[in-house]
Amino acid sequence: MAGLLTTADPAAARQRATLIGAIAPLLWATLALLTTYAQPLPAFELVAMTFGTAFLLTLGKWAIEAARGGASVASHFRLPGQAWAVGVGGLFLYHLFYFNALARAPAVEVSLICYLWPLLTVLLSAFMPGERLRPTHILGTLCGLAGAGLLVTKGQGLGFDPAYGLGYLAAIACAFTWAGYSLLSRRLSSVPSDAVGAFCGATALLGLLSHLAFEPWVAPSFGNLAAILALGLGPVGIAFFVWDHGVKHGDIQALGTLSYASPLLSTLLLVLAGRAGPSWVLAGGALLIVGGAALAAGGLFARRSR
């Protein structure tokens, strides 16, 4: 695939990588809804099965390539230690927090709180070489936090509902984990995106070991298995490969901003599926978070136009 994505024009290559990376947010918009169909499977069991699906599909691709004279399957596992730490740590911790958050708090709130990560990515990328923090970034962050607060409190003050407290904390941890993973991946641009398949395999193994140690086995229903297959193909499969290519070779700040299509699409899917009801609180939280992203990205676009 890498050979098909190369071009002699660096600017064109960067634009193409950005567009490829932008496919990921569209797939991630289905994550919350599909995960609700995979419940009541325990979090570690779900991690093991979804990432195991993604790994087996990738393994099949590698085997076909090897049979046609390409690189051996074993060569895809020969990666630097730092790449393993960033890849497996990011994938495993994010989904551990995410699945636990959905099990402990309402799906819509969890989805939108988790999607503070694009705003964090834009803000933190401003500290990378050649970038700096601007007032619009700070104002955008405050808007994003206000949106998350509105969702958490349901517009009824600053207090947390004790019943959902752990779920909210897990969702916040998701946001910081994925922002850090994306920015650290940028520094590992020499590692091919096919390495994501190996990270999926390691993440599935960690999920299985954790499941055996801490959780009871829950036999999945036919509906659960269908959801797991869909997760392994899309938001826990293809999405990671295209995102990795985008953040390594495209415009990471533009990708962070474009990722805010996901919470809106995710919320719409949950409402249409009857898993959540529309309300002014959800609308207000979504507008604040998306507005915060627009403010944070505004300075970036203005600077580039100048």
C-alpha positions as CSV (number, residue, x, y, z in Angstrom):
1,M,0.0,0.0,0.0
2,A,2.9,2.3,0.8
3,G,4.0,2.3,-2.8
4,L,0.6,3.4,-4.1
5,L,0.6,6.4,-1.7
6,T,4.0,7.8,-2.6
7,T,4.3,10.9,-4.9
8,A,7.1,13.1,-6.0
9,D,5.4,16.2,-4.7
10,P,5.8,16.5,-0.9
11,A,2.9,18.9,-0.5
12,A,0.6,16.6,-2.5
13,A,1.8,13.6,-0.4
14,R,1.0,15.5,2.8
15,Q,-2.4,16.4,1.5
16,R,-3.2,12.8,0.5
17,A,-2.0,11.5,3.9
18,T,-4.3,14.0,5.6
19,L,-7.3,12.8,3.6
20,I,-6.4,9.2,4.2
21,G,-6.2,9.9,8.0
22,A,-9.5,11.7,7.9
23,I,-11.2,8.3,7.1
24,A,-10.6,7.3,10.7
25,P,-13.0,9.8,12.4
26,L,-15.8,8.6,10.1
27,L,-15.2,5.0,11.2
28,W,-14.8,6.0,14.9
29,A,-18.2,7.6,14.8
30,T,-19.7,4.0,14.9
31,L,-17.6,2.9,17.9
32,A,-20.0,4.0,20.7
33,L,-23.1,2.4,19.0
34,L,-21.4,-0.8,18.1
35,T,-20.0,-1.1,21.6
36,T,-23.5,-0.9,23.1
37,Y,-24.4,-3.9,20.9
38,A,-21.4,-5.8,22.3
39,Q,-22.5,-5.4,25.9
40,P,-22.7,-7.0,28.4
41,L,-19.3,-8.5,27.6
42,P,-16.7,-7.5,30.2
43,A,-14.2,-4.8,29.1
44,F,-11.1,-7.0,28.9
45,E,-12.9,-9.7,27.0
46,L,-14.2,-7.1,24.5
47,V,-10.6,-5.7,24.0
48,A,-9.3,-9.2,23.4
49,M,-12.0,-10.2,20.9
50,T,-12.1,-6.9,18.9
51,F,-8.4,-6.5,18.6
52,G,-7.9,-10.2,18.0
53,T,-10.3,-9.9,15.0
54,A,-8.3,-6.9,13.7
55,F,-5.0,-8.8,14.2
56,L,-6.2,-12.0,12.4
57,L,-7.4,-10.0,9.4
58,T,-4.0,-8.3,9.2
59,L,-2.2,-11.6,9.6
60,G,-4.1,-13.0,6.7
61,K,-3.1,-10.0,4.6
62,W,0.6,-10.5,5.6
63,A,0.4,-14.2,4.7
64,I,-1.0,-13.4,1.3
65,E,1.8,-10.9,0.7
66,A,4.5,-13.3,1.8
67,A,3.1,-16.0,-0.5
68,R,3.4,-13.6,-3.4
69,G,7.1,-12.9,-2.7
70,G,6.7,-10.0,-0.3
71,A,8.1,-9.6,3.2
72,S,7.8,-12.5,5.6
73,V,5.2,-12.4,8.3
74,A,7.9,-12.5,11.0
75,S,9.4,-9.3,9.6
76,H,6.3,-7.3,10.6
77,F,7.1,-7.9,14.3
78,R,10.7,-6.6,14.2
79,L,10.0,-3.1,15.5
80,P,11.8,-0.7,17.8
81,G,11.0,-1.0,21.5
82,Q,9.7,2.6,21.6
83,A,7.3,1.8,18.8
84,W,5.9,-1.2,20.7
85,A,5.6,0.9,23.9
86,V,3.7,3.7,22.1
87,G,1.6,1.5,19.9
88,V,0.5,-1.1,22.4
89,G,0.3,1.4,25.3
90,G,-1.9,3.7,23.3
91,L,-4.3,1.1,21.9
92,F,-4.7,-1.0,25.0
93,L,-5.0,1.8,27.6
94,Y,-7.4,3.9,25.4
95,H,-9.8,1.0,24.8
96,L,-9.5,-0.3,28.4
97,F,-10.7,3.2,29.6
98,Y,-13.3,3.5,26.8
99,F,-15.0,0.2,27.3
100,N,-15.0,0.7,31.1
101,A,-16.4,4.2,30.6
102,L,-19.3,2.9,28.5
103,A,-20.0,0.2,31.1
104,R,-20.3,2.8,33.9
105,A,-21.8,5.9,32.3
106,P,-24.4,6.8,29.6
107,A,-23.1,6.2,26.1
108,V,-23.7,9.7,24.6
109,E,-21.9,11.5,27.5
110,V,-19.0,9.1,27.4
111,S,-18.7,9.5,23.6
112,L,-18.6,13.3,23.7
113,I,-16.2,13.5,26.7
114,C,-13.8,11.1,25.0
115,Y,-13.9,13.3,21.9
116,L,-12.0,16.0,23.8
117,W,-8.9,14.2,22.4
118,P,-9.0,16.0,19.1
119,L,-8.9,19.4,20.9
120,L,-6.1,18.2,23.1
121,T,-4.2,17.0,20.0
122,V,-4.5,20.4,18.4
123,L,-3.5,22.2,21.6
124,L,-0.5,20.0,22.4
125,S,0.7,19.9,18.9
126,A,1.2,23.7,19.2
127,F,4.2,22.9,21.5
128,M,5.9,20.8,18.8
129,P,8.8,22.4,16.8
130,G,7.6,25.3,14.7
131,E,4.3,25.8,16.6
132,R,3.2,28.0,19.5
133,L,0.1,28.4,21.7
134,R,-2.2,31.2,20.8
135,P,-5.1,32.9,22.6
136,T,-7.6,31.2,20.4
137,H,-6.2,27.8,21.5
138,I,-6.8,28.7,25.2
139,L,-10.3,30.0,24.5
140,G,-11.1,26.9,22.4
141,T,-9.9,24.7,25.3
142,L,-12.2,26.5,27.8
143,C,-15.1,26.0,25.4
144,G,-14.3,22.3,25.1
145,L,-14.1,21.9,28.9
146,A,-17.4,23.8,29.3
147,G,-19.0,21.4,26.8
148,A,-17.8,18.4,28.7
149,G,-18.9,19.9,32.0
150,L,-22.4,20.5,30.6
151,L,-22.6,16.9,29.5
152,V,-21.3,15.5,32.8
153,T,-23.6,17.7,35.0
154,K,-26.6,17.5,32.6
155,G,-27.0,21.3,33.0
156,Q,-27.8,21.0,36.7
157,G,-24.7,22.5,38.3
158,L,-21.1,21.5,38.8
159,G,-21.6,18.3,40.8
160,F,-21.0,14.8,39.5
161,D,-23.5,12.1,39.7
162,P,-21.8,9.5,42.0
163,A,-23.3,6.7,40.0
164,Y,-21.4,7.7,36.9
165,G,-18.2,9.2,38.4
166,L,-15.9,6.3,37.5
167,G,-17.3,6.3,33.9
168,Y,-16.6,10.1,33.5
169,L,-13.0,9.7,34.8
170,A,-12.4,6.8,32.5
171,A,-13.7,8.9,29.5
172,I,-11.4,11.8,30.5
173,A,-8.5,9.3,30.6
174,C,-9.4,8.2,27.1
175,A,-9.0,11.8,25.8
176,F,-5.5,12.2,27.2
177,T,-4.4,8.7,26.2
178,W,-5.3,9.1,22.5
179,A,-4.0,12.6,22.2
180,G,-0.6,11.4,23.6
181,Y,-0.6,8.4,21.4
182,S,-1.2,10.5,18.2
183,L,1.5,13.0,19.0
184,L,4.0,10.3,20.0
185,S,3.3,8.4,16.8
186,R,4.2,11.5,14.8
187,R,7.7,11.2,16.2
188,L,7.9,7.6,14.9
189,S,7.1,8.4,11.3
190,S,9.8,6.0,10.1
191,V,7.8,3.0,11.5
192,P,5.5,1.7,8.7
193,S,1.7,1.8,9.4
194,D,1.5,-2.0,8.9
195,A,3.1,-2.1,12.4
196,V,-0.4,-1.3,13.7
197,G,-1.3,-5.0,13.0
198,A,1.4,-6.2,15.4
199,F,0.2,-3.7,18.0
200,C,-3.3,-5.0,17.6
201,G,-2.1,-8.6,18.3
202,A,-0.2,-7.5,21.4
203,T,-3.2,-5.5,22.6
204,A,-5.5,-8.6,22.1
205,L,-3.0,-10.7,24.1
206,L,-3.0,-8.2,27.0
207,G,-6.7,-8.0,26.9
208,L,-7.0,-11.8,27.1
209,L,-4.5,-12.1,30.0
210,S,-6.3,-9.4,31.9
211,H,-9.7,-11.0,31.2
212,L,-8.5,-14.3,32.6
213,A,-7.1,-12.7,35.7
214,F,-9.8,-10.2,36.6
215,E,-13.1,-11.1,34.8
216,P,-15.6,-13.9,34.5
217,W,-16.1,-15.3,31.0
218,V,-19.4,-14.2,29.4
219,A,-20.5,-16.2,26.4
220,P,-21.2,-13.8,23.5
221,S,-24.5,-13.9,21.7
222,F,-24.9,-13.9,18.0
223,G,-25.5,-10.1,18.2
224,N,-22.4,-9.7,20.3
225,L,-20.3,-11.6,17.7
226,A,-21.7,-9.5,14.8
227,A,-20.8,-6.3,16.7
228,I,-17.3,-7.6,17.5
229,L,-16.7,-8.4,13.8
230,A,-17.9,-5.0,12.8
231,L,-15.7,-3.4,15.4
232,G,-12.6,-5.4,14.3
233,L,-13.2,-4.4,10.7
234,G,-13.9,-0.7,11.1
235,P,-13.3,1.4,14.2
236,V,-10.9,-1.1,15.8
237,G,-9.3,-2.1,12.5
238,I,-9.0,-0.1,9.3
239,A,-9.4,3.2,11.3
240,F,-6.1,2.7,13.1
241,F,-4.1,2.0,10.0
242,V,-5.4,5.1,8.2
243,W,-5.0,7.3,11.3
244,D,-1.4,6.1,11.8
245,H,-0.6,7.0,8.2
246,G,-2.3,10.4,8.6
247,V,-0.6,11.5,11.8
248,K,2.8,10.4,10.6
249,H,2.8,11.9,7.1
250,G,-0.1,14.4,7.0
251,D,-1.2,17.5,8.8
252,I,-1.8,16.4,12.4
253,Q,-3.5,19.7,13.4
254,A,-5.9,19.5,10.5
255,L,-6.7,15.9,11.4
256,G,-7.3,16.9,15.0
257,T,-9.8,19.5,13.9
258,L,-11.5,17.2,11.3
259,S,-11.9,14.6,14.0
260,Y,-14.7,16.6,15.5
261,A,-17.0,15.3,12.9
262,S,-17.0,12.1,14.9
263,P,-18.8,13.2,18.1
264,L,-21.6,14.7,16.1
265,L,-22.0,11.7,13.9
266,S,-21.7,9.4,16.9
267,T,-24.4,11.2,18.8
268,L,-26.7,11.2,15.8
269,L,-26.2,7.4,15.3
270,L,-27.0,6.8,19.0
271,V,-30.1,8.9,18.8
272,L,-31.3,7.3,15.6
273,A,-30.7,3.9,17.0
274,G,-32.8,4.7,20.1
275,R,-29.9,4.4,22.4
276,A,-30.2,8.0,23.5
277,G,-32.7,10.8,23.3
278,P,-32.1,14.3,21.9
279,S,-32.0,17.1,24.5
280,W,-30.8,20.7,24.8
281,V,-27.9,19.5,27.1
282,L,-26.6,17.2,24.4
283,A,-27.0,19.9,21.7
284,G,-25.3,22.5,23.9
285,G,-22.4,20.3,24.8
286,A,-21.8,19.3,21.2
287,L,-21.9,22.9,20.1
288,L,-19.4,24.0,22.8
289,I,-17.0,21.2,22.0
290,V,-17.1,21.7,18.3
291,G,-17.0,25.5,18.7
292,G,-13.9,25.0,20.9
293,A,-12.2,23.0,18.2
294,A,-13.0,25.7,15.6
295,L,-11.6,28.4,17.8
296,A,-8.4,26.4,18.5
297,A,-7.9,25.7,14.8
298,G,-8.7,29.2,13.7
299,G,-5.3,30.6,14.5
300,L,-3.7,27.7,12.7
301,F,-5.6,28.4,9.5
302,A,-5.1,32.2,9.7
303,R,-1.4,31.7,10.2
304,R,-1.1,29.5,7.2
305,S,-3.0,31.8,5.0
306,R,-0.7,34.6,6.0
